[in-house]
Amino acid sequence: PAAEPAMAAFEMVPSPAAVNGRLRLGTFRSIWNATEVKVSPALKFLHPKLRVEMAPADAQRLELFQGDQVVVGSDGQTVDATVIVRDATPEGSVFLETNALDGPLVEVRRA
């Protein structure tokens, strides 16, 4: 008799955060967010403005649209950012193009 194939172990994907006004925070750094780009007159236009990426469902729930100016805050700290709506962003999470905020959860509101 042939041996049965072994079952592969799969990790469970965590469910989205509860819709309570707070979103999980992830951060990233653009390759254009470097001192050399910022100080170079020829490259300064490439230095990005701070942006926050979110899922379409979260943007709709918060009544935000692509390009809106928002305040992103956590534990008394806030930064101003521009909304970027991305289908690839998991619902219940936002990604901020910096590490300016600490904490696992943030609030996003219109500026």
Steps between C-alpha positions, in 0.01 A plus 500: 500500500615852417576737785265794538655841428580706807274798564676834479466722804336833421503804723168672554485848354401749771158656457472875439492729801158573644337809354546723804657808344855383561710333233809280522813695412767381261786717379718506192776715359506624143830472316455871426482586872873551543709795609687497168174545310370767735813719484564461127339784301476273194325220693298694758177454301533124558501533880154377598240678706382291793223263391278243665380201300165339582251248364203628297255367763673693779515816289129469425413436866701809605360702205850564364609518139826474306705815564313615813712660770471317832644491849632163613540464875608259769549556874494881476736518200367612161630549148336649192478271197336459160259209447596238243227241442647160403317177430802303629479651850333259745173631642544623856861609441679810379857540384679824579801603298714567804564377849386830653236329717539227757233253596310219340179700437428843358203724430454677166285812467452779249751782543 
